[in-house]
Amino acid sequence: MASLEKNRVLTFDVGGSHVAAAVCCEIGFHLGPVVSAHYESVESSAGFVDLLTRLGSEAAGGFDGGIAAALAVPGPFDLEAGVSHMRHKLPFLYGVDLRHALASRFGCDPSEVKFLNDANAYLLGEVGAGAARGFSRAIGLTLGTGIGSAFAVDGRVVTEGPGVPKDGEIWNLPYENGTVEDFVSARAISSAYARRTGETRSPADVAAAAPAEAAARDALIEFGGHLGRVIGTVLADFGAGVVVLGGGIARAAQWFLPAVIACLPQKAPELRMSELMDRAALVGCGVAWLRDLKSSARAEGSALARGNPLPS
């Protein structure tokens, strides 16, 4: 096993069209310089590994001595095996063992490459160093092409338990005459705008038009109303103290947030916008890795104190 610096970890956020990388340090989960690149021209798993290696080396200043890594990835993805099951995104990664491929490049043991669901990483970032600090029960919602969700109790992500849907996912839960994602997603905003104007626009274009166009504002208000009702019904049983909103659509919050608040029940959780935004998943990867490392160190220390060294 390589001799690693135990107070820092190389983190990656694999997004819909680009990858970002940064080193996260233990003190305050502070990020070093963030570097990123689009991967539209990448056409193979080898090319993708090359891209991550280049970004990682740039963020970490090289891999002398090796460095552990944690990656936030979209699903479906076998996080334990480090193998993608995606066919709609990055199809050239399907079935590829990324853990071993990256470990050999980063100079670390395969066990020192960790994968997290991107929504979970986002919430962990906000719990560790953002808008969800100090809350024992928190929900994170990422608003983008679809709706990502994550649930945390006492600083750790949970995917089961009272009020937690299967795998912590709400996108496919029944809502009105469809599913949550039918009403709270990028396509929901575009559809709401198209119904009013006969024209299809992206959520970013709808938000850009909102200052001058009533149809754009109304489409975003409709989106906000559904989001508020989802928070007040679908998420109510979890008993969260805070719900943190992030993702690309959150940048248009000034147009839909009042409608969200208006549709919340009286005893709703506190609603906060992401403090970390694009950095949340990177920080969350650092939180997961560095806290797990501390937990392992405590377990090893306890075993040694009892005279029962852990197996090497």
ZICOR-V415717 format. One record per residue. N is the residue number from 1. RES is the residue in three letters. D_FIRST is the distance of its C-alpha to the first C-alpha in whole Angstrom. Layout:
N RES D_FIRST
N RES D_FIRST
This chain:
1 MET 0
2 ALA 4
3 SER 7
4 LEU 9
5 GLU 12
6 LYS 13
7 ASN 17
8 ARG 17
9 VAL 16
10 LEU 17
11 THR 19
12 PHE 22
13 ASP 25
14 VAL 26
15 GLY 30
16 GLY 33
17 SER 33
18 HIS 31
19 VAL 27
20 ALA 26
21 ALA 23
22 ALA 23
23 VAL 20
24 CYS 21
25 CYS 21
26 GLU 21
27 ILE 25
28 GLY 27
29 PHE 25
30 HIS 26
31 LEU 25
32 GLY 25
33 PRO 27
34 VAL 27
35 VAL 27
36 SER 28
37 ALA 30
38 HIS 32
39 TYR 31
40 GLU 34
41 SER 34
42 VAL 31
43 GLU 32
44 SER 28
45 SER 25
46 ALA 24
47 GLY 26
48 PHE 24
49 VAL 21
50 ASP 22
51 LEU 24
52 LEU 21
53 THR 19
54 ARG 22
55 LEU 23
56 GLY 19
57 SER 19
58 GLU 23
59 ALA 22
60 ALA 19
61 GLY 20
62 GLY 18
63 PHE 14
64 ASP 13
65 GLY 10
66 GLY 9
67 ILE 11
68 ALA 11
69 ALA 14
70 ALA 17
71 LEU 20
72 ALA 23
73 VAL 25
74 PRO 29
75 GLY 29
76 PRO 30
77 PHE 26
78 ASP 24
79 LEU 21
80 GLU 19
81 ALA 19
82 GLY 19
83 VAL 22
84 SER 25
85 HIS 28
86 MET 30
87 ARG 33
88 HIS 35
89 LYS 33
90 LEU 30
91 PRO 31
92 PHE 29
93 LEU 26
94 TYR 28
95 GLY 26
96 VAL 23
97 ASP 19
98 LEU 18
99 ARG 15
100 HIS 13
101 ALA 15
102 LEU 14
103 ALA 11
104 SER 11
105 ARG 13
106 PHE 12
107 GLY 9
108 CYS 6
109 ASP 5
110 PRO 9
111 SER 10
112 GLU 9
113 VAL 12
114 LYS 15
115 PHE 19
116 LEU 22
117 ASN 26
118 ASP 27
119 ALA 30
120 ASN 28
121 ALA 26
122 TYR 29
123 LEU 31
124 LEU 28
125 GLY 28
126 GLU 32
127 VAL 31
128 GLY 28
129 ALA 30
130 GLY 33
131 ALA 36
132 ALA 35
133 ARG 34
134 GLY 36
135 PHE 37
136 SER 36
137 ARG 37
138 ALA 36
139 ILE 37
140 GLY 35
141 LEU 37
142 THR 36
143 LEU 39
144 GLY 39
145 THR 40
146 GLY 40
147 ILE 39
148 GLY 35
149 SER 35
150 ALA 33
151 PHE 34
152 ALA 32
153 VAL 33
154 ASP 32
155 GLY 29
156 ARG 28
157 VAL 28
158 VAL 30
159 THR 32
160 GLU 34
161 GLY 37
162 PRO 40
163 GLY 41
164 VAL 38
165 PRO 38
166 LYS 36
167 ASP 33
168 GLY 34
169 GLU 36
170 ILE 40
171 TRP 40
172 ASN 42
173 LEU 44
174 PRO 48
175 TYR 49
176 GLU 53
177 ASN 54
178 GLY 50
179 THR 47
180 VAL 45
181 GLU 44
182 ASP 47
183 PHE 48
184 VAL 46
185 SER 44
186 ALA 44
187 ARG 47
188 ALA 49
189 ILE 50
190 SER 50
191 SER 53
192 ALA 54
193 TYR 55
194 ALA 56
195 ARG 59
196 ARG 60
197 THR 61
198 GLY 60
199 GLU 57
200 THR 54
201 ARG 51
202 SER 48
203 PRO 47
204 ALA 46
205 ASP 50
206 VAL 51
207 ALA 50
208 ALA 51
209 ALA 55
210 ALA 55
211 PRO 57
212 ALA 60
213 GLU 60
214 ALA 61
215 ALA 59
216 ALA 56
217 ARG 56
218 ASP 57
219 ALA 54
220 LEU 52
221 ILE 54
222 GLU 54
223 PHE 50
224 GLY 50
225 GLY 52
226 HIS 50
227 LEU 47
228 GLY 49
229 ARG 50
230 VAL 47
231 ILE 46
232 GLY 49
233 THR 49
234 VAL 46
235 LEU 43
236 ALA 46
237 ASP 45
238 PHE 41
239 GLY 43
240 ALA 41
241 GLY 42
242 VAL 41
243 VAL 40
244 VAL 38
245 LEU 39
246 GLY 37
247 GLY 37
248 GLY 39
249 ILE 42
250 ALA 42
251 ARG 43
252 ALA 46
253 ALA 46
254 GLN 50
255 TRP 52
256 PHE 50
257 LEU 49
258 PRO 53
259 ALA 53
260 VAL 50
261 ILE 51
262 ALA 55
263 CYS 54
264 LEU 51
265 PRO 53
266 GLN 54
267 LYS 51
268 ALA 48
269 PRO 45
270 GLU 45
271 LEU 44
272 ARG 42
273 MET 41
274 SER 37
275 GLU 36
276 LEU 33
277 MET 35
278 ASP 32
279 ARG 30
280 ALA 29
281 ALA 27
282 LEU 25
283 VAL 25
284 GLY 25
285 CYS 21
286 GLY 20
287 VAL 22
288 ALA 21
289 TRP 17
290 LEU 18
291 ARG 20
292 ASP 18
293 LEU 15
294 LYS 18
295 SER 19
296 SER 16
297 ALA 16
298 ARG 20
299 ALA 20
300 GLU 17
301 GLY 20
302 SER 23
303 ALA 21
304 LEU 21
305 ALA 24
306 ARG 26
307 GLY 24
308 ASN 22
309 PRO 18
310 LEU 16
311 PRO 15
312 SER 11
